[in-house]
Amino acid sequence: MEQKNRRKGIVIMGCLIGLVKPLLPIMCLVIFLGVVGYLCAISLTILAGYSLLHATGNLAVLLVVLAVLRGILHYGEQYCNHFIAFKLLAIIRHKVFTALRTLSPAKLEGRDKGNLISIITSDIELLEVFYAHTISPVAIAVLTSLVMVCFIGYQYPPAGVIALFGYLTVGVAIPVWNGKRGAVDGMKFRRSFGDLNSFILDSLRGLDETIQYGQGRDRMEQMDEHSGELSRMQKKLNRYEAAQSSLTNLCILLFSFGMLFFMVRNCQNGNVTYDRMLIATISMMGSFGPVVALSNLSNNLNQTLASGERVLSLLEEEPRVKEVSGQESTVFEGASAEQVYFAYEEEQILKDYSIDIPKGKVVGIHGASGSGKSSLLKLLMRFFDADSGRISISEKEIGKINTADLRDMESYVTQETYLFHDSIANNIAIGKPGVSREEIMEAAKKASIHDFIMTLPNGYDTEVGELGDTLSGGERQRIGIARAFLHDAPFLLLDEPTSNLDSLNEGIILKSLKEERGDKTVVLVSHRASTMNFADQIYEM
């Protein structure tokens, strides 16, 4: 999902800034507050120097007003900055989840879930630094520095040139230099962080197996190795930060004392008055705040831009299967596959395969594992598109049917039913949003799981635990079948619906399916010959 070659930082920043467009008026307000606030802070130093120069106390009230105003303006700037940041993070999360929905399942099948979680959580959170502490400080630093260059240049034009050179060095040259040094390491750090998340997630899911086979020590060593690698990368990034901070402070001292010596020399030569010499020097020394803030951004900007790259790469990922809308509505009248070829990358799964699924019939597909039975159902669901050949529903090519219509007319029960960490009732209710408790119970009865649910302490309100690990495989499968009954679609696709059941429960489920399916069309996939007794016609694979 991530690009091998990271795009340039300025390009990433441009793409991220483009997301600010809905909040542009607030961003303009932030910049205004920041510029005026910094000018108030700089004016405090200048007026204090002027007051000492002329031994006057008349400016005391003005100094107090400027100090209070600086605090108020800074608060307003930070408040608006964080309002923009958190508002935009919500927008980005919405965009990311929308992208994940359009990419799944074809582009996400087999992907590293830990890295995806890292993008959704920590990478997006890191963008808060960019939106709250990067965009406006850049604009504030530029505008404030321009005002100060003009002010110092007014005192003595050559001094304005020195000030411009100083601001460019501290606010542009050093951050760019530091950013280029740490760009690759910043991206490596984010990827390693995602890899560590994946490893921890994998370890938690396989905890029972780790304990059973005595792999705890090995997993801990691998965990230490991942953590150590991350720590080494963090230390390297910290060294970059320390070098940048030291160089920034050194440059500020050099330019400040350079301005002092330059102005003193010109004052001695009669090129500038004592007042202008002192004001220009004080102005220079007290005006590095905005560019220092800009320079410090490069410390965290490498990781922020790396996070931005990962988020943008996800948002720009093109789905393998694009949703269809705006077509004429379709009513289910049967399905078929004609001379279909399909492969997962280099692995050929279906080759010149054809099947006819008449309306109202139970079609069995029997074959060994890996023969392509599940892949055929995914093609009928249009989770994937066939490489060649034709998949049709109601004699219409599946790629020309509205995706919403397709989801309404199909119910799909997978081999491994996924259960959310929620109540049994809510897990069944996924099949039909806004459903009543009576409808949920009726669907459970059709799936022959109602009696079991009623034996649980809280009945339908019983929590199933993470990944449904408090239920057996057969119980999870029957909840999946209950969902399908609740969805009440005319085309029912069952992928090994009894694989986790014994012969007795298999018979109960098949009997329930036969009695409750009504006029539904059913495709029943199984490697069990006994399951095929339910089918009107059987295809071997």
PEKAQUI-V189360 format. One line per field, one symbol per residue. burial: 1 if it has 16 or more other ideal C-beta (glycine too) atoms within 10 Angstrom, else 0. Layout:
burial: ???
//
This chain:
burial: 0100010010011011001100100110111111111111111101111110000000000000010011001101110110011001100100010011011000110001011111110011011111111111111111111011101110110011011101101111011001101110111111111111111010100000010000000010000001000100100110011001101100110011001101100110000100011111111111110111111111111111111111110100100010010000010101111001010000001100101010001111110000111111111111110100101111000100110011011111111010100011111111110010001111111111110110000001010100010010011111111111111011111111111110001101110110011001111111100011011000101
//
